[in-house]
Amino acid sequence: MMNKSYKMNRFGGYVGQIGNSQSKSFGQKASRSFMAILAMILLLGNSVAWAQGRTVTGKVTDPSGASLPGVSVQIKGTQRGTNTDADGKYSLANVPDNATLVLSFIGYTSQEVAVGNRSTVDVKLSDDTKALDEVVVVGYGTAKRKDLTGSVVQVSAKDFNAGVNPNPLQAIQGKVAGLVITQPSGDPNQSPTVRLRGYTSLAGGSDPLYVVDGMIGVPINTISPQDIESMDVLKDASAAAIYGSRAANGVILITTKRGKSGKTTVTFNNYVGVATISKRLDLLDGQGYRDAVTQIKGASALADLQRFPAGNYNTDWVKEITRTAVTDNHELAVAGGSPTFSYRGSLNYINQQGTVKNTGLNRVTGRINLDQKAFDNRLNIQYNLSYSESNKLYDSGILGRATTFLPTLPVYNADGSYYEVGGSFDLFNPVAMQQNIINNGVQKYLQGGMNLRYEILDGLTVGVSGQLQRDNTVNNYYTNPTIKAYSANNGRASRTFSESNTKLLELTANYTKGFGSQNSNYSILGGYSFQQFDNDGFGAANTGFVTSDINYSNLGLGSGTLVNPANNYATSYRNTSKLISFFGRATLNLNDKYNVTATVRRDGSSKFGANNKWGIFPSVGAGWTITNESFFPKSNTLNFLKLRVGYGQTGNSEGISAYNSIQLYGQKGTYYDGTLGDFLPGYGITQNANPNLKWEVLTTSNVGLDFQLIGGRFQGTLEYYNKLTKDMLYPYSVPADGVTYFTNTILANVGSMRNSGVEFSFGGDIIQKGAFSWNGRIVTAYNKNTVVSLSNDQFNNGQVRFNPFGGRGLSDVYASYLVPGQPLGEFNNVPTFTGSYSADGQPLLKAATGDTPVTDVSKADAAAAVTAGSPIKQGNPQPFLNASFINTFRYKGFDLYFQLRGTFGNSILNNLRSNLMIPGSILETSMLKDVTTLPKNYGVNVLSTNWIESGSFVRFDNWQIGYNIPLPASKYITNARVYLGGNNLFIITKYKGIDPELQVKADLQTNGSQILQQPNSVGVDYSGIYPKTRTFQLGLNLTF
């Protein structure tokens, strides 16, 4: 166990020692020292104030010579000062000869002016253009923010979310309008779901493209957030089209930290966190369950000694399998360099326990970035090397069993064996399951690259970049067959191995030329890219081991392959694909007023059909800085206003496997071999060829308005976008006639989907007064999603059902249909509940015709509406609005940060609650306390609007209180900061489930490499969801 005490030799004691308090004498000495230091500072300040000098007057103007009223004029090192009047004039009395005046005003660069022997000091302030001159990363280059034509948002490391965030995506959750990042559970191994400006596809996927230091397609979970300098989000086609066929869902460019010229710095960042389950289901306890059974089934039901054994047990099964989880994070980084060579190396370790026992993540990440310059800085070479190794303990869904196992049962029998309920097919001891399963994996990721740029002529730079990455994962699995829940699979053990290797080579040439006298310039970029993807893997399994100690360590010792031969004990695969691209970009920035950007990319992919190997993806964007026009009135109120428009096309090919376009042969049935006297696997066509298969095409229009108020004190952006996905990929049913088609499905480009919306972000320094400041920012986004079409003259799947509603006695029940003209996931097959029940306990539903309620779902309003082709809109799982409110307060060495984040207008189908509110099944599963409010004879779950709830919420997402410890001048330590923070402090919602933030993938389900026709659920709360956590964190940052 690491000792988390930190010595401070100056005091001879300990600061921040966990579990120990400071001594009283130390506190007294520290208090006296603090008061003495404070008194000295006050005396020194007053001595300056008492000094006599001359009266100094002057006038303060802006760059054009106009007077500036309200400018702060302070004598440096004192509290004395004044403000300029309406004419920009000021007057200060008793100014010492050696005084320095500090002049500051929002929107202008602060200046320090030495008085000397002058009595009149006039000052001209210059515009503070730092925000506009910030450099953001765009594809294959950078650009000043003021010159942007596309929709690009940068989040730098200093603005990352506080709290325990092992995944970089969690660090920018709520920061970017339109970028919805959802962490659907507290499982350390579950990656967030990311959707940028809505759902754009089904089979093609909707995840953005990740580019890390120029490497395309880096797994986001292999990067330590502490290594990241900034993340730039390319939201519209005019910004992202440079990445062509993989940019339809947006692009997130990640730039890692690099060394700088100067002395070597060593940083040590350490935090410890604890996590608890933020909310639990309100389940019956032992006595409550007995009372409910007595009320519903009668007292005689308690005679069942299997369910109600002697001992009056009250077992909290969720508590038995969960814990208070601890997270340790430690990072050490070394950086420095000279003008021609710089370096940064870092090592990060995080050990994050899951709140469910035997789950967690243990990850080590190392990174080395080197920069070298030569030939008068014309040659620039960057080297990148990173390695990540993650040890994962996976969740096995045991929480669902803990939710339903009866609280009247003990964990163990008297002899120490696990207590089980014989004859029940639903009740399994969750502790027995948890302690007798192995489910883990190891992911190893290695990436290395070099980027060389050489300015062969003034303004003309050529570059070559090469990158390699290798990502492999080994997963292990075993269940002990002596446990009731696992007895059916006879102790199956397995090991699987998967590996992907990627090679990337890119050549670029860029020419930049300035002209005119008002920062005018143009640039032309041309490039070539080659990327190859090699994937392979294999797996092996067996059953029937003599002892559970063997499990997956020696699969050959199992008897399953002999006793029960099958062809699924060993599997393997291998595939490769290539992507070749030519791309170009031209930009023109004229007179600090007009900006034009045009890009084009031509992609050729081996994954697509013979008739569609190549595609072209163009875009154009323009910007007009209105405030720089001569006709625009000069005002400090609105000091910057820029209009941006963009149009372009991008592609989506990420959801397509290497060989989806060609005819494949594989195992198909069996045949009897008379010679061997046994059945052997048969072979046939398992996939139809589609020579017309191609990428989905997303056409985007974007209009944006950037503005700054009060001299740049506040900044905002308002944007409107319209996105239309055409040639949407989907697996369609076809007749296997043996002539045109040989199997009953084919992947084809048919449908279309639209997203349109408005985004708004606004913020700045709300208060700036002395040592206190408050910076606030709001980020909001509205998106409307519509399925436009799903069929054409050749392909039609009819009605596609999804969002299954499951439970005891239910099968083939779905809450949603994919309907053109309606949003994806809409609950349009849910009967309306009248609020009453029939005499036999059945819910009464609104009838399709007439006023008399019905109990038959097929005669209810929803079924009739679907048949008529106009489904009832009972709720949309996609929110009307996503919003966040971000705040930072600073006072001297203290800072406070917090973020509120929420979604509004979405609905949730609470399938979990519906299955825990069935009085008739109370002997087969534990129930919620509210189960007694329903009729005793309600025994079969029924889909209805009774289970649709509002999913709106506001979450206190993350927070942090920090203090920068004042240090004496030292050449050894330059900064020390201690902080307390956390995640998910509270949530405001009317939702009755555990948490309203659910999985929102909505892409198509898969079976191995086969794409199925049913989308993953949207807005349905099922059982067994890993619980959300509430996290508290204590950390220390040191810089040497």
N, C-alpha and C positions, 0 to 999 in steps of 0.2 A: 504494500500500500504506500502510495506516495505521501511524503510528509509535506503538507501544504502550509507550512509556516515560513515566513520570509523575514530574515534577519535584517535589522537596520543598525549597523555597528555604531552609528553616530549617537544613538541613544542607549545602546547596550541592552536593548530589550527586543520584543517581538511585535511586529505589526501584522494584523490579520491572521493570527494563529487560530485555527478552527477549534472550537470547543473550549478555549481558555479565555479568560477576561484579563484586561490590562490591570496591572497593580495600581493601588490607590496612589502610591507615591509617584509612580510614573505619570499618572493623570494630573496630579498637582503640579509636578515640574513642568509638564507640557503646557498646562494652563498659564502658569507664571511666565514661561518663556514666550508664549503667544501674546500675552498682554504687554510684555516688555517690548517685543518687536513692534506691536501695533502702536504703542506710545512713541517709539522712536520715529516711526513713519510719519505720525501726525506732527511731531515736533519739527521734523525736517521740512514737511510741507508748509507749516506755518512760518518757518524762518524765511522761506522764499517769498511768502505772501507779505511779510513785514518789510522786505527790502524796498527801497524807494527808487524810482526811476522816472523816465519821461512819459508823456502822453503820446500814444501812437494812434494815428488815424489812417484810414485807407478805404479803398473801394474794391469789391470783388465782382468779377465778371465771368461770363461763360466764354467758350472759345470764339464766339462771334462778336464779343465785346458788350453783350447785353448784361445789364445789372442782374445780380443774383441776390434776392432777398432771403433772409432766414438762414444764411450760412453760419455755422458754428465757428467762432474764432476763440481759441483757447491758448493760454500761456502754458507751454509744455512743462509737465512736472508739477503743476498746481491745479487747484480747482477753480481758478479765476478765468473768466472769459465773458464773451458776449455774442450776440447774433447780429448780422447785418440787417439794416432797416429796409424799407420798401425800395430805396434807391441803391441798395447794395453797399451802403456805407457803414462803417463801424468806428468806434472810438474806445480805446483802452487806456486807463490812467495807471501811473506807477509801474511802468514796464521796465524791468532791469535792462542794462545794456547788453548783457549776454543772453537775453531771452530768445526763445524760439517760439514762433506762433504756429499752431496747428489748425488748419482750416479744413473743414469737412462738410459735405452736403450730399444727400442721397442722389445717386446717379452720376456723381463726379468723383474723380480720384482725389483722395486726401493729399494735402501738401503740407510740408513743414518749411517754414521760411525764417531764417535768422534775421533778427531785428538790427543788430549792430548799432551804429550811431544814427540810424534814420528815425525820423518822426512820422514819415508817411510811407506806408507799405501797401502798395496796390498789388493785387494777385489775380491772375487769370487761371481759373480751374479748367482742367481738361475733362472730357467725357470719360466716364468709367465704362469701357466697352468690354470688360472681362467676360461677362456672360455671353455677349455676342461673338467674341473672339475665341470662345472655347472650341477646342478641336474635338470633333466626334468621329468615330470610326464608321466608314461606309465600306462597301465591298471593294476590296483591292485598293484601299487608300484611306485618306482622311479628308475632312472638309471642315471649314469654320462654320459654326452654327448659323451665322448670319447669311451664309451663302447656300444653305440647304434649300432644295426644291421638293424633296420627298419627306415622308413622315418618318422621322428618326428620333428616338428618345434615348438619352444616355443616362445610366445610373452608375455613379462612381462608388468606390468602396466606402467612402465616408458617409454615404447615404443609405447603405445597406440596412436591412431590418435588424433590430436587436434580438437577443434571445438565442436559443439553441437551434441553429440552422445548418445541419451538416450538408444539405443539398443547396447549391448556389441559387436554384430557382426560388427557394424559400426566402432568400435574402432580398429579392426584388418583388415579392408578392405585394400587390396593392400599390406599387410605385408607378406603373405605366398604364395609362388609360387604354382600355381595350384588351390588355393582356390579363387574362383570367387564369390564375394559378391556384389549383385546388389540391390541398393535402387532405384526402378523404378519410384518413385514419391516423392513429398514433403509431403505426407499425414503422420501425426504423428502416426497414428494407423496402418500403413502398415509395416509389417515386411520385412526385406530384403530377397531376394532369394539367397540361398547358393548352389553352385555346386562345388564339389571337384573332380577335374580331369574328368570333363565332365558329360554327362548324362548317367546314368547306367540303367535306367528303365523307364517304362511308368506307369503301374498300381501300381508298388511297391513304387514309389516315389524316389526322388534323394536327399533328405535332409539328412545331417549327423546326427549322434546320439550325443546328448548332455549329458554329465555326470558332475554334479556339486557336488564337495566334496563327490564323491562316489555314489550320487543319480542319477540313470539312468532315462533319459527322462524328465528332468526339462524344463519347457517352458522358452526359452531363453529371452523372453521379460519381464519376472518378476524379472530380476536381474539388480541391479544398477551397472553400470561399475565401479563406485568408490569403490565397495566392492571387486573387483577382484584383486588378486595378480598376476595371470598368466593364460594364455590359451595355452594349448598344443594340437596341431593338429596331429592326427595319420593318415597318408596319405595312407600307403600301407597295404596289408594284413598281412605281418609279424608283423606289429605293432598293427593292429586293430583286428586281429582274436581272441584275448582273449575275445572279446565281441560277437563273434559268429554270430548268425542269424540276428543281427541288425547293423552290422558294414560295410556293403557293400559300403556305401556312405561316409565312413570315420567316425572318432570319434573326437569330440572336448571336451577335458577335461578341466574343469574350476575349479581353486583352488581359494577360497576366502581368504581374508586377515585374519590373526589371531594375537592374542596378543603375546608379547615377554616379557621375564623376564627383569625387570628394572622398572624405574619410570613410573608413569602414564603419558600418552601423550593424549592430546586433539587436534584434528584437525578439522578445519572448512574450508570447501571448498564451495565457492559461485560464481556463475556467472549469468550474465544477457545477453541475446542475442536477437537480432532482425533479422527477416527474411523477405525478399521480394521475389517476383517472379523473377527468374533469367532471363527468356526469355518468351515473349508472341508471339502469332501468329500475323502476320502483316495483321490484318483485315481492311476492309474498315471502315472509319468513316462515320458520317452522310452525309456530302457533297460528299465524295467519292462514297458512295453507290448511291446517287441520280445521280451522273454523270455516274456511271457504268450502272445503269438501263436505263438511257437515251440513252447511246451508244448501249446497247444490245437490249432493248425492245422498244425504242423510247420514245419521250417525253410524249406521251399519257398515258404511264404507271404510270406517277406521279399523275394522276387524282384519283388513288386509295387512298381515304382518310383514309382507315384503316391502310395502310402501310406508308402513307405519310400525317399524320395529320397536320393541321395548327400549326405553331409554330417553324418550322425549327429546330427540335430537333437533338441533337448530343449526344446520350447516349452511354457511354462506359460500356457495360453490364458486362464485366469481372471485371472492376474496381468496379462496384456496389456490386458485391458479394464477393470481396476479400479485403484484408487489409494487413497492415504491422504487422506481428505477433511477439509477445514477448514471450520469454522463460525465466522462473526463475528456477534456480536449487540451492538447498541448501543442504549441507550434514554436519552432525556432527558425529564424531566418537571418542570413548574413548577406549584406549587400555593400557595394562600394565600387571603386574604380578610378580610372584616370580619364582624361579627355579622349583617349583613343581606345580604351578597353574598360568595360564595366561588367559586373557580374551580380547575380543574385541567386542564392541557393536556399531552399527551405525544406523543412521536414515537419510534417503534421501527423499527429496521432489522435484519433478519436475512438473512444469506447462508449457506445451508447446502448445501455440496457433497454429492453422493451418492458413495458408494464405487465405484459403477459410473460410469465416465467418461461425460460428456455427460448426466448427470442431476443434478438439484438444485432448490433452491427459493430464490428471492430475493423477500423480502416487505418492504414498507413499510407501517406502520400508524400512523395519526394519530387522536387522540381529544381532544375538548374537552367537558368537563362543567362546566356552570354552575349555581349555585344562588342563588336570589334570594328574599328574604323582605320582606314589607311588611304594613302595617296591624297593627302590634303582633304581628308574626309569625303572624298568622292566615292570611295568604296565603303559600304556598310554591310556587315554580315551579322546576322542573328542566328544563334544556336538555341534550340529548345530541346530539353530532355525531361520527361516526366514518367514516374512509375507509381502505380497505385495497386495496393493489395487489400481486398475487402473480405473479411471472414463474416459470414452471415448465418444467423440462426433464424430459420424461417418460421412464420406463423403457420400452424396446421389446422386452423379453424376450430380449435377446441373451445373457444369462448362460446360458440353456439350451443355446445353440449352443456357447458356450465350454466347457461341461461335456463335451460329446460330441465335439468336434473332436479329431483325433488329435494326441498330443504329439510325434509324429515328423515333423511338417510344419512348414515355415518360414512366417513371416508374409508374406514377399514373395519373388517370383521374382528372378532376377539382374537383370532389366531394371526392377525397381521395381514391377511389377504385383503384384497380390495372388495368392497361391498358392491354387489351388482343386483339388478332386478331381473330375475330369470323370466323368460318368456316375453319380455318386452323388446320390440324392435326399434324403439325410439329412445329408451333410457340407457345411457352409458355413463359410467363413472368418469368424469373429466380428469380427475387427478390420476387415475390409472392410465388414461390415454396420454396425458402429458408426460408422465414419467417412463413411458414405454415406447416412445417414438424418437427416431433420429431424423432430422430434416435440416440439413445444413449445406452450405456451399462456399466456395472460395472463388472470387473473381480477381484476376490479375490483368492489369492493363499497362502497356508500355507504349509510349509515343515519343518519337524523336524527329527532329526536322532541322533544316537549315534554310535561311532566306538570305539571298545575296542580291544587293542592289548596287549598281555602278553608274555614276553620272558620267557618261562618255563625252558629252558636250554640255555646255551650260543649258540647263533646262531639260535635257534629254537623259532619262534614266532607264536602264534596262535591268530586269530582275529575273532571277530564277529561284524557285522554291521547291524543295523536295521534302516530303513527309512520309513517315512510316508509322503505322500503329498496329498493335496486336492486342486483341482482347479475348481472353479465354476464361471459361467458367467450368468448374467441376462441382456437381451437385451429388449429394449422398442422401439415401433414404432407407429407412428400415422401420418396420412395426413388429412388435412382439406378439406372436399368435396366441400366447396364453391369456391375453387380455380379451375380454368379450368383444369389444369394438373392433378388434383386428383379427379375430379368429377366422373370418371368412377368406382372407387372402393367404393364409398359411405362412405367415412371416415373410412377406416379400421384401427383398433387399435389392437396391439398384444403385448404379453409379452412371452418371451421364457426363459427357465432356463435349463442350462446344467451343469453337474458336473462329474468330474472324480476323482477317488480315487485310489491311488497306494500304495501297500505295498511291501517292499523289505527286504529280510533277506539274508545275505551272511555270510558264514563261510569260513575262510581261514587258511592255515598253511604254513609257509615259513621257509625254512632252508637255512642259508648262512654260508659258510665256506671258510676261506682264507687258502692258502697254498703257499709254495715256497717263494722266496725272491723278486719277481718282481710284486707285487700287483696281484697275481693270486687268483682267487676265483671262486666258483660256488654257485648257489642257485637253490632251487627247490620250486615251489609254487603249491599248490593244493587247490581247492575251490569248494564250492557248493553255488548255488544262487536260490532263489525262489522269483518270482515277480508276483503279482496279480493285475489285472486292472479291476476296476468296473466303468462303465459309465452308467449314466442315465440322463434323462431330460424330459421336457414336455413343451408344449406351448399352449396358448389360444389366441383367437382372436374374434373380433366381429365388426359389422358395424352399421351404422344407429343411431348415437348418437344424442340426442336432442341438445346438445351444444358441441362445440369443447373444452370446459374447462374440460370435463370429460376424454376424450381420453383414455389412457390405465389404468388410475387410478381405474376405476370400469368397467370392461368389461361386467359385467352382465347387465348394463343399456342400452346396445345397442339392437337394434331391429332386427339385421341381422339374428340371429339364428331362429327367428320366421317368418320373412317375406320371407327369402330365405334360408331354411334349407339345410345344407350340412354336410359332415363328416370331413371337414378340419378345423372346428373351434377349436377343441381340439386334440392335438397329444401328444404322449409320447413314450418313448423307454427305454430299459434297456438291458445291456449286460455285460458279464464278460469273462475274459480270463486269462490264467495262462501260465507262462513260467518257466520251471525248467531247471537248467543247472549244469553241472559238467565241471570244467575247470582246466587246469594245464599249468605250464610253467617251463622250465629248461634253465638256462643260465650258460655259461662258459666263463670266462675272463682269458686268459692265457698270462702271461709275458708282459702285456701291448701291445700285438701285435695282438692276435687272440681273436675273440669274436664269440660265437655261441648262438643263442636263438631259442628254439622250443616251440611252444604253441599248445594246442588242446582244443577245447570246444565242448561239446555235449549238444545240446539244444533240449528240448521237449516243443512243443507249442500246446495248445488246439485249436488254430485257424485253424490248417491245417487238411488235410484229414486223415481218419482212417489208410490209408496205408503209410502215411508219417509224423507221429507225431514227429519223432526224426531225427536229422541231426548232422553230425560231421564236424567240421571246423578246419582243421589243418593249421599250417604255420611253416616255418623255415627261419631263417636269419643268415647270417654270415658276419663278418667284419675282415678286415686285415689292421692294421696300418703299412703301408709300410715304413714310415720314421723311425720306431723303429727297423728296420732290420739292422744288422751290415753291409750289403753290400750297404746300401743306403748312398750316400755321405752326410755328415753333412753340412748343409747350413742354414744360416739365411734367405735366399731368399725363399726357400720352406721348412718350418720347420715342417709342418704336412701334411700328405697325407694318406687318409684312403679309402679303397674300401669296399663298402657294397653291398650285394646281398640278395634278399629276394623272397620268393615264398609262396603263401598261398591262402586259400579259406575263404570267408566270405559270409554271407547270407543277404537277404533283405526281411523282413517281415512287415515293417512298414506301407505299404499301404493296408494291409489286415485287414478287420473287423473281429470281434469275431466269427461270424457264417457263413462266406463265403463258407465253405466247405460242409455244410449240407443242406438238403432239408428244405425249409421254406414254411409255409402256411401264407396266408394273404388275404386281401380283393381283390377280383377279379370279377369285374362286379357287377350287381345287379339282383335281381329276384323279381317278383311280388307276394306279400302275399295277397291272397284273403280274409283271415280273417280280416286283418288290412286295406285292400283296398289301399295298398301303396307299393312302391318299397323299398326293403331292400337290404343292401349290401350282396353280395355273397362272398364265400370263396373258395380258391383253392391254388394250389402250385404256389408260386411266385418266387422260386429260385431252380434251379437244384442242386442236390448234386454232389460233385466231391471228391470221397474218395482219389484221387491221388494228390489233391492240396497240394503244398508245397512252401517253400521259394525259391526265386531266388538265384542262386549260382554265386558268382563273383570270378573268378580266376585271381590273380594278380601276375605278375612278376615285380621286381623292381631292378634296378642297380643304385647305387649312388656313387659319388666320393666327399668326403669332403676334403678341403684343407685350409691351412693357409699360408700366405706369409709375408715376412719381420718380422719374429719373432712374428707372431700373429697379426700384425697390420691390416691385411686384411684377411677376411674369406670368403669362398665361398662353394657352393654346386652345383653339376651338377648331374641330375638324369634322367633316362629313365624308363618309365613304360609301361606295356601292360596289359590292363584289358579286360576280356571277361565275359559278363553276359550271363549265360545260364538259361534255364527254365524260361524265362521272362514271367511275368504275363500279361494277356490280356483277355478282355471279347470277346469271339468268338460267332458268330452267328451259331445257330444250329436249326434243324427242330423240332418244338414242336409236336412230333408224339404221345404223350401220353403214350409211352412205355419206351423209353430210356430218352427222354427229355420232360419236361412239360412246359417249357418256352423257348423263342427263343434265349436266351444267356446263356453262361456258362463261368465262370472264370477258365482259365487253364494255365498251364506252357508249353509254346511252343517256343517262339522266343528267339533271342539272339542279343546282341549289343556289339560292341567293342569300346574301347577308348585306344589310345596310344599317348604318347607325351614325350616331353622333358621339363625339368624345370631347371632354372638357377638362382641362387642368388649370389650376390657378393657385398662386401662392407667393409668399415673400416674407419680408421682415415686418410683422405686424407691429411689434414694439422694438424700438432701439433707443434705449435710454441709459446712458452711463454704462455700467458693467452688466446691465440686464438686457436680454434680448429674447424675443419670441418669434420664431419662424414657423409659419403654418402653411399647409398646402392641402387642397382638395383635389381628388382625382375621380372623375366619374365617366361612365361609359354606358350608352344605350345601344343595344343591338337587336335587330329584328331578323330572325332566321325563317326562311321559307323553302320547303321542298317544291321546286318548280315542276319537275317531271321525272318519271321513273321508267318510261317505256317509249318505244317507237314502233314503226311498222314491222320490225323484225323480232324484237324482244319485248316480252311483257310477262311479268311475274304475277300479275293479278294483285291481290291484297297481301301485303307483307306485314305480318304481325310481329310485335315485339313488346318489351316490358312485361315479361311473364309475372303472373300473380300466383304464388305458390302457397302450399299449406296442406295440412292433413285432408285427404279425400279429394284434393284438387289435381287436375292435370289438363293441359291444353287450354289454359285460361290466360288471356293476354289483355293488358290494359290499353294498348296502343296499336294503331295501324299507321303505316307510312302513307300519307295522303298528300297528293300534289295540292299546292295552295296553302298548306298548313305547316306549322313549325315541326321540326324533327323532335319526336318524343312526346308530342301532345297527348294527354290522356283523353282519347276520343272513343273508347270502347268501355266506358265505366257507367253502369246504370246509376240513376239518381236515387238515393236513399231518402225515403219519406220521413224518417225519424221514428218509425213505429215498427213493431214486430207482430207477426201473426200469432194465433193461439198456440201453434206448435213450435214457436220460437224462431220462425224464419223472418228475416228482414223484409219489410214491405218496400217494394220498388215502384218507381213511377212507371205507369203502363205506357205502352206505345200509343195506344188509343184509349180514349175514355178517361174517367176520373178515378176508377177503382184501382187501387194498388195491386200489384202482382208479386208473387214470390218466385216465379219462373224467369230466370235471367233472359231466356230467349224471347220472352214476350215483353220485356222491359223497353224503355225508350232508347237506350244505347244501341241494342241489337237492331231495332227497326231503322234507326238513323243510319247505321252502317250499311244495311241492305239498300236503303234508298240513295246511298251515295253522298249523304250530307252528315257526317259524324258530328256528334255533340261535343262541344269544346268544354271539357270539365276541368281543365287546368293545364298550364304550360310549365314543364320542369325547367325551362330556360328562364332565367331572371329577366325582368324588365330593365333593371338597372344594377350595375356594380359600382360601388363607391368606396373611397377611403379618405380618411382625414388624418394627416401626418403632422406631428408637432414636435418642435425642438425648443427647449428653454435653456438659456445659459445665464449664469450669474457667477462672475469671477471664475473660480476653478471648478464650479459645479455645472453639471448639465443634466437635463431630464428629457427623455425622448419617449414618445408613445405613438401608437397608430391604432385608429379605429377603422375597421373594415366591415363591409356588409354587402348583402345582395337583397334585392327587393322585387317582389311580384311573382316569384316562382312558387310552384306547388310541388308537394312530395306525396307519393303514395306510400303510406306507412304499412307495408306488408308485414313487418316484424310485429308491430303492435296488434295487427289483426289476428295473427297466429297465437298471441299470448292473451287473447280476450275471447276464448271459446269455452264457456262453462261445461259444455258436454264432454270436453276432452281433458278435464282437469286432472284425471287420474293418470294421464299419459304424459303430462308435462307440467312443469311449474308455470304459474300465470302471474300477470300483473295484479296489483291490489284492486284495480278497478273491475276485475272480472265479475265480481258479484253484482255489478250494476246492470248486467245483461240478463235476459231471460235464462232460466236454468236449463231449458231444453234447446238452447241454441248450440248446435253441435257440429256444424260444418261451416267452414269459412266461406263467405260470399263476397265477391268483388262488388264494391259500391262506393259512392262518394263519401260514405261514412269514414273511409280510411284516407281520404285526400285532405291534406292539411297545408297551411301556409308554410313555405320554407324560408320566408324572409328572416333575416337576422342582422344584428350588429355585434361584432366581436371586438373586444379589447385585445387586439391581435398580438402585439408585442410591446415591451417597454424596457427602459433602462435608466438607472440613475447612476451617474458617474462623478468622480472627483479626481482632478489632476493634482497630484501631490506636489506642493512647492518644494523644489530641491535647491540646495546651494550649488553655486557654480562648481562644476566638476567635469573633468575630461573623461570620466568613466561612465557616468549615467546621465542621460539628458532628459528622460521623460519617465514618469511613473503614473499610472492611472489605475484606480480601483473602481469596480462597478458592480451593481446589483441589478439584475434584470429578469426577464421571463417571457413566456408565451401564454396566450389564451387565459388571461386573468379572469375574464368573465364573458358571458354572451347574453344578449337580450333577444329573446325569440318566443313565439307562441307555440313552436313546434313541440309535440309531446314525446318525440323520440329522443335518442341519446344526443344526436347532433344533426343539425340541418345541412351541414356541408358534406355532400355525398360524392361518390365517384361520378364523373361526368364525361366519360370517354366517348360513348355513342358511336364508336367505330364498329365494324363488323366483327363478329366472333370468328374464331379460327379453330380448326382441329388439326394440329400439326401445321403443315404447309397449306392445307386446304382452307379457303375462305368460305365461310358459311353465309347464308342469306339473312340471318337474324342479327340485328345490331345489338351491341351491349346495352344494358339497361341505362336509362337516364331518369333520375328523379325517383327511383324506387329504393326504399330502405328495407334491406333484407336482414336476415338473422346472421349472426357470426361476424359482424363488422368489428374490426379491431378498434378498441375504444380510443377516442381522442384524449389527449393528455393536457394537464396544466403544469407548466415547467417554471422552476425558479433557478436562477443562475448567479453565481458569484465568481468574479474574474479579476485578473490582474494583468496589465500590459506594462512591459518594461522595455526601454530603448537604451542601449549602451553605445 
